[in-house]
């Protein structure tokens, strides 16, 4: 039996400016080790660059998927049957839900460099999580994928 294909799949990659900052950190690592000689400077560039790239890559590797009957967001796997209505948030509304409207009990997969989001109510009575907040570049497509799974 083959696994069902994903109805929605998005990777929240870090913006190019973050990679530029990682490159600058690599240069800084080289400059810090420059007084020790050419070989240590090269090692400083490589080590600082690798650490910075690993940090940017790991933070930017968050995925949101709708697979079979589940919403997979980062490390969380939530059955679509436990989710209620989805609300597409424009940049202003998404910012409000990240700040003053935020509930500390909510599950939030947020990336500040993604301006739009989707907020989905959690309807499971045994789950204290009131809603799921997901930063996404295509909130309408994610909402449509959730509705498609819900309606069968």
N, C-alpha and C positions, 0 to 999 in steps of 0.2 A: 504494500500500500504506500503510495507516494504522499508526502505531506502536501497540504493544500497551499497554493500560492498565496502570497501576501496580497491583500486587497489594497493596502496602502503601505508605503515604505518611505521614510524620510530620515536622513541623517542630518543632524544639526551641526554642520561643520563650522569651525571657527572662521571668522572673516580674514581676508588677506592681510589686513593691518596687524593682526595678532602674529602672523607668521613673520612679518617685517620686524616686529618687536623681538621675536625669538632670534632672528638673525642678528639684531643689535646686541642681544645678550651674549651671543657667541663671540662677537667682536669684543665685547667688554671682558669676557673671559680670557681672550687672547691678550688684551691690553694689561690685565692684572698680572699675568704671568710673563709678560715681556721682559721685565728686569732679570728674570732667571735664565734667559737665553732663547734661542730660536726654537729648539725642540720643545721645551716646556710651553712656549707660546702656542705652538701648534696643538699641543695636548690640551691647553686651556680652551682654545677655539673649539676643538672637537668635543670635549667633555661638556662645556657650557652649552654648545649648540645642541648636543644630543639631549641634555636634560630639558632645555627650553622646548625643543621640538616634541619631546615625550609629554611634557605638561600640556602644551597646546593641543596636541593630538588626542590625548585622553579626555580632556575637557570637551573637545569638539567632536567626540565620537558617540554622543548620545543619539539613540535611534528611537523613532516612534513608528510602530507597525501595527496594522490590524491583520491578524493571521487567524484563520479558522473562525473561532467564536471568542477571541480574546483581543484586548488592547494591550500591546506590549510597549511600555514607555520607560526607557532606561532599564532599571532592574525590576520594575514592577510588571506584573502580569495580572490583568483585571478582566474577568469575564464580562462580555458585553451585556449579558443578562443582568448584571449588577449595576449597570449604568443607566442614567435617565437621559433627559434632553441635553443636547449639546448647544452651546451658545458661542457663536463666532464673535471674537473680540477684535475690534479695530485697534490701531496703536494707542489711542487715548484711553479706551476702555481697558485694554490689556494692562496699561501702566497703572490704572486705578486698582485693578484686581491684584497686581503685584505689591501695591503699597497700602493704601488706606482701607480697601475692602477685603484684604487678605485675611483668611482664617488660618490660625496656626495649626489646625488639625488637618488642613488640606494637603493632598499630595501635589507637589509642584515640581514639574520638570521645566525649569525656566532658563532661558538664555537671554541675557540682556541685549545682545546684538540682533535678536529676532524680534521685530516690533509687534507682530500679530500673534494671536493665541486662540486657543479653544478651551472653554470651560465646560466640563461635563459633570452633571450631578451624579452622585453615588446614591443609588436607591436601596442598597442592601441594608436592612434594619440592624444587622449585627455588626456593621462596619461603622466606626465613629468618624470616618473621613467624610466630610460633607460634599466635597467636589474634587475633581482632578483638573489641574491647570496645566496646559501643555503649550509651550512656545512652539509655534509652527509657522512656516512660511506660507503654507496653503491650508488655512483652517477650513475653508469650504469643502475641499476634497476630503479631509479627514472626517468632517461631520458626515459627508455623504457616504464614506466607507463604513462608518459606524451604523448609520441608518440602514445601509444595505445588508449588513450582518444581522441587525435587529429584525428586519422584515423578512429575512430569509432569502 
